[in-house]
Amino acid sequence: MEDLPEPLLAEIVKKVAKRSDLNSFSLVSKQLYSIEASQRGAIRVGSGLHPARKALASLCSRFPNLWKVEIDYSGWTSGHGNQLGNKGLLVISSCCPSLTDLTLSFCSRIKDSGLGYLVNCKKLMSLRLNSVQKITSGGILSVVVGCKTLSALHLIDCEKIGSEGWLENLGCEGSLEELVVENCKGISQYDLLKFGPGWMKLLRFKFDPDPMSCSWNIYGSDDLSYVAHYPYKYDFCCESLTDLSLAHIATKPGIGLRFLLGKCKALEKLRLEYINGLNDSDMITLSKCCKNLRSISLWLLPQFYGGNFRTAFTDDSLKSLAVSCPMLESIELTFDGCEPLYPSEIGFTQDGLIMLIQSCPIRVLVLRGANFFADKGMKALSSAPLLETLELVCCRAITDAGMRFIARAPCLINLTLRICAQVTDAGVAMLVHALKLESLIIEGCDRVSKKAVKRVGGSAQCHTSKKRLVQYSAESASPAELKRIRY
């Protein structure tokens, strides 16, 4: 190794991806130690730093070209020693001139004054704050004003951050392309309208306020700045947005973030999770606007619509997607709180979903709590020419006959069944003939045995050289799954 030229050694070091391997690799020789130190671009530190600031300074000195730093104190206790404080960020800003990406998680000692040191990081492009509870709007404003290259900002579970100052500044003068706001009680969907011109540059936007404090009463959600006869108040341009995710908000026509659904012409990925107040007209408007839509995820609860208790969208929405979105290839539908005895609580029908599947080049289909989806739907899936991944959770109407149909799907390689009560060993045995199946996961299907699943895995391995994943669990469901899917 000592005889190899340094540029070649540098290229070898670049090929080593695992951090533990890099640490071991650097101990082979002084030359490799030096090269690895100069090549290392990212570190992740936390409770193992002791004493915290000195250890961080030593690491930053050893790795002079760091561009990504993550400080994570999740699971920290007082027995781990002191956490990094504000002066820790001073070390980073002084010793990492190439820093572009910084993540702070569960850092209880860092305050606004610490974030102020980041103004010296002139190349900083991405800042992620996760459960940094002492940071306020003032700290965010100092970063926004001082770091003009900031293009990604994630604020997650930061209780003291409001909307004062930084949103307007970032919208008017910033270059933000990615904004994620989750579980920040001080920021509402109406506050985000202050972002104004910033919507034009944004590529990815995710907003999920605290779900526990979310009001499901749409008539109690008022935008105090809304003027009924001034429609241009919401006339923001957001034609660059490709990834949109909204969750746990209540809305009604003409106010709030609802305006985004008709403005995102470049949208490719959409996720709507438990949004109160939407209807078919919103989905029809969106589908006509978003010709490039590739992925859609809808998490739905039944609500009252003109005296009917059902989920927000009907087959009219599916028809509009089928007609207007020719590039749609991934569909995820989750129905929560819909009783199997009352199929009308789900606005979609099996025929409507089949129409969409047959009209678009669907590669991924995930259905949770889809009580309307039965063996007829599985038969339609068996002829879907591009379907590669199918996940069915709490789909009570699917039987062994459905397994026989899906085994014929020409391109299916990943199949997951969770809590499908009518599927038995006989149905799983039919998957033996699905020679292209690479991954089979069965969980919580009480009438399926481990022996039947292993038989499918063994048969598949006999017919292909590809590595197979065959997973089986007899447990009914995880607590998280039960929380989302009531059955």
N, C-alpha and C positions, 0 to 999 in steps of 0.2 A: 504493500500500500504506500510506503514511503517514497517509492520510485515513481508513482503516478504523478503526472502534472497536476498542479493545483486546480485549473479550470475543470479537469475531468473529475477530480474529487468533489468539487462543488456541485457538479451535475449529479453525481451519485447521491450526495446528501439530499438534494432536492427530491429524489425519488422515494426517500424514506418518509412515510406519512405519519406513523404512530409516534406520539410523544415519548413513550417509554423506549422505543427503539432508537430514537434520536439521542436520548440521554445515554444509552448504552454504547451507541456508535461513537459518541464523542470521547469515550474513555479509551479507545483503542490506541490513539497516539496524540501527541501535542498538536500536530498539524491538523488532524481531524477535529480536535477540540476547538481550535481557532476557527476553522472553516465553518463548523456547525454553528458556532456562536455568531458569526457574521451572517449566516444564512437564516437563522431563526427569526421568523417574522411575527410569531404569536405566542403568548403565554396566558395561562389561566391559573390564578392564585386565589388563596382564601385562608382558611383556618390554619393551614400548614406554615404560614409565615410567622417566624418568631426570632427576634423581635420584629414586629410587622414592618415598620418603616425602613429599618436598616436592611432587612432581607429583601425588600422590594427594590431599594436603591442598588443593592448588589446585583440583582437580576437584570435591572435596566442597564447597569454598567457592563455586564457580561454580554448582553444582547443589544448592541447599539442600533440595530436596524428594525426594531419592533414597530410594526404598523397596527397590530391588534392586541389589545390588553383586556382581559376579563377578570374582574374581582368579584368573587362569589362567596358569600358567607351564609348560604343556606345550610340549615342544621347547626349553626354555630351556637355554642354555649360558653359560659364564662370560663369553663375549664380549658378552653382552647387558647386562652390568652387574649390580649387586647386586639381589637380590630384596627384596621387602617383608618385613620381620621383624615381631616382636611389636608394635612401636610403630605399625606400619601399621594394626593392628586398633584401637589406641588412637585414631588419627585418625578411623577410621570411627565408633567408638562416641561420639566427641565431636562430630563434625560432621554426623552423619546421624540426627537424632532420629526420622525417619519410617521407618527401616530395618525391613523385615519379612522380607527374603529375602537370605541371604548364601551364596555358594558359594566355596570355596577348593579349587583344583586344583593339585597338584604344587608346593605352597608349602613348600620345604625348610627355611626359616628360622623358620617359625612353630611355637611350642611351646605347652605348656599355659598358661604365664603369659600368652601372647597371647590365647588363648581367654578367659582370665579377664576381659579388658576388655569382653567382650560382655555381661556382667551389666548394663551400663549401657544396653543396647539393650532397653528394656522392651517394645517392640512386636515383637521378633523372633519370627517364626512358622516360618521354614524355614531350616535349616542343612544344607548339603551339604559333606562333606569327601571329596575324591578324591585319594588318594595323598599325604596329608599325614602323612609318616612319623614325625614326632616327637611327635605327639599321643598321649596315653595316656588311660586311663579317667578319671584325675583331671581332665583338661581337659574331657572330656565332662560329668563330674559338676558342674563349676562352672557350665557353661551350663544344665544341667538344673535346678539349684537356683536360679539367678539369673534365668532367662528363663521365667516361668510361662506365657507365651502360646505356647510352642513347640508347633507342631502337625505338623511334618514334619522328620524326621531321616534323612539319607542318609550312611552310612559305607561307603566303597568303597576297597578296597586300603589299609587303614590297619593295618599289622602290629602296632603296639604297643597297640592298643585291646583291652581285655578286657571282661569283664562286671561288674567289681567296682563296686558302689555305684550306678551311674547307672541300671541297668535296674530295680532295685527301686524307686528313688526316682521314676523316670519312670512306672512302672506304678501306683504308689499315689497320687501327687500330681499327675502331669502331665496334659496334655490332648492327647497325641499321637494324630494321626489317620493318619499315614503313616510307616512305618518300613521302610527299605531297608538291608540288611546284605549286602555282597558282598566276598568275598575278604579277610575279616578273620580271620586265623588264631586270634586269641585268643577268638573268640566261636563257640560250638558251638550246635547246635540245642537242647541241653539247658539251656544258659545262658539261652536266650530264654524258658524257662518262668518265670524270675524276674520277667518282665514282669507276671505275675499279673493283677490287676484291669484293667491297661491294655489287655488284649485286648478288653474290652467297648467301648472307644471307637474302636479302630483301624478305619480304612476300607480302607487299602491296606497289604499286607505282602509284602516280597520278601526271601528268604533264599537266598544262594548262597555257600557257603564255598569255600575254595580248591579248585578241581577237581583240581589236581595232587596234593594231599595227601589227597584223599577216599579213604576205605577202602570198597571194594566188598564187603567181607566183613561181612555183616549180623550174623554171630554174634560179631564182634569189637567191635561197637558197643553199649556198655552205658551206661545212664543210672544213675549211681551213686546218685542220689537216689530211684530208683524202688522202691516197696514193693508187692509183688505183691498183697497183700490190702487195699490202701488205694486203691481206684479213684478216689476223689474228688480225688486229688492232681492229676489232669489235667482236672478238671471246671471249666474256665474258660469264661466266657461270651464269645463273639465274634460275636454276632448282627448286628453292624453292618458286618462285613468284607465288602467288595464286590469286592476285587481281591487275589488270592492267587497268589504265584509261589514255587515251591520248586525247588531244583536241586542236584544232586550230593550228595545225602545218602543214607545207608543207614538203614533203619528196620525194625522188626518190631512185631507187634501189642502194643499197650499202652504204648508208650513214645515219647518225642520228639514232634516236630511232626506226626506222623501224626494226632493227635487233632483237628487243625483240619479234616480232611476230613469230619467228621461234625457240625461245630458251626456252620458258616457259613450260616445260613438266608438271608441277604441277598446271597450271593455271585453276582456277575454275570460275572466274568472269572477263569479258572483257567489256570495254566501249571505243568505238572509236567515237569521236564527231568532225565532220567536219575536217577530215584529208584529205589533198590534196595530190594526187599522188598514193594512194593505188589501187590495182586491184585484180582480182580473184586469181592470183597466191599467193598473200600474205595470203588470207583467206584459200586457200587450204593448204598451208604450215602450217599455224597455226592449222587448224582443225586436220591435221594428227599428229601434235606434241602434242596437248592438248586433250588427251583422257578423262580427268576429267572435262572438261568444263561444267559448270552448268548454267551460265547466260551470255547472250551476249546482248549488247546494241549498236546499230549503228545509228548515226545521220548523214544523208547524204545530200549533195548538188549535183546537176548535174554539171559535168565537161566535158571537151572535151577528148574523148578517140578514137584515130584513126579516127577523123572526125565525130564521133558520140557524141552528147551532152546528157549525161545520168549520173546517179549515179554510184559510183565506182564498185559495185559488181553486178553479174548476178546470174541466177539460178545455174550456175556451183558452186558458193560458197555455196548456200543452199544445193546442192546435197552433197558436200564434208562434210558439217556439219552433214547432216543426216546420212551419212555412218560412219563417224569417231568419232562422239561425242554422244555416247549412253546415257549419263547422262544429256544432255541439258534439262533444265526444265523451263527456263525463257528467253523470247525473247522480246526485245523492238526495234522497227524500227521506226525511225522518218525521214520523207522525207520533206525537206524544199526547197521551190522555184520550185517545180515541178508542171507544169500547167496541169489541168485535160484534156485539149484539146489535149495534147501531151503525151499519156501514155508511149511512148517509152523513156521519160526522166527518168523513174524509171527502173533500170536494172532488178529488180525482176518481176516475173509474179505471178499470183494467183496460178497457178498449182505448181510452184516451192515452194511457201510457204506452200501449202497444203501437199506436199510431206514431207517437214521438220516436220510439225506438226504431221503427221501420223507416222513418223519414230522415234520420240523422246518423252519422257514422259513429255510433256509440261504442266506445271501447271499455268504459268503466261504468258499472251500475251498482249502486248501494241503496238498499231498501230497508228501512227500520220501522217496524210497527205497521207495515202496509197490509192491513187486513183484507183489502180488496184484491190483492194479487194472488192468483191461484195457478193451477196446472195449465190453464189455457195461456196464461202469460209466459210460463216456462216453455211452452211449445213454440211461442213466437220468438223467444230468446234463442231457441235451438237453431234458428235460421238466420240469426243476426251475424252478418259476415265478418264483423270486426271485433265483436265482444271478446275481451281478454280477461277482465276481472269482474266477478259477481260476488256481492256480499248480501246475504239475506239474514235479517235479525228480527225475531218475533213476527215472522210471516206465517200465521197459523193455518192458512188455507192450502199451503203447499204440501203435497203428499209424495209418496214413492213414484207415482206416475210422473210428477214433475222432474224427479231425478233422472228418470229414463229419457225424458226429452232433453234435459240440459247436457247429458252425456254426449249428445250428438253435435253440440255447438262446435263449429269448425275451428275457432281460434281461442277458445277458452283455456287459460292456463292457470288462473287463480280462482279458487272457489272457497267461500267461507259461509258456514251455516251456524247460526247462533239462535238457540231457543226456538227451533222449528219443531213443534211438538208432534206433528204427524209423519215426520220422516223416520224411517226405521232402518234396520240392518239390510232389509231387502232393497230399499231404495239406494243405500250407499253402495251395495254390491254392484249396482248397475254402472257405477262410475269406474269400475274396473276397465271398461272398454273406452274410457276417455283417455286415450294414449298420450295426448298432449298436455295433460294436467301436470303442472309443476308444483302447485301449492294447494293443499287441502286442509282446512281448519274447521273442526266441528267442536262446538262448545255448547253445553247446556241442552243438548238434544237427548232427552231421557230415554228414548227408544232406540238409540244408536249405541252399540257397544264398541269398546276399544278394539276388539278383535276384528270387527268388520272394517274399521278404518285402517288398521294395519294391513289388512288384506289388499285394500286398494293401493296403499303405498308400495307394498312389495311387488304387486303386479306392474305398477307404473315403472318402477325401477328396472324391471326386466326388459322393458321395451324402449328405454331411452338412456342415453349417457348423461343427461342433465341431472343435477342434484335436486332431489325432491324434498319439500317440506310437508310432512304429514303430522298434524297436531290434533290431539283429542283431549277434551276435558269433560268430565261427567257432571261438573258443578252447574247449577241452574243458570247463574249469571253473576257477574261482579256487582258490588254495591253501586258503582258508578253507572253501569248499564241499567240497573233497575231504577235508578234515579231518573234516567232520561226516558226509558221505555217502560211504561206501566202496562202490565199484562195480567 
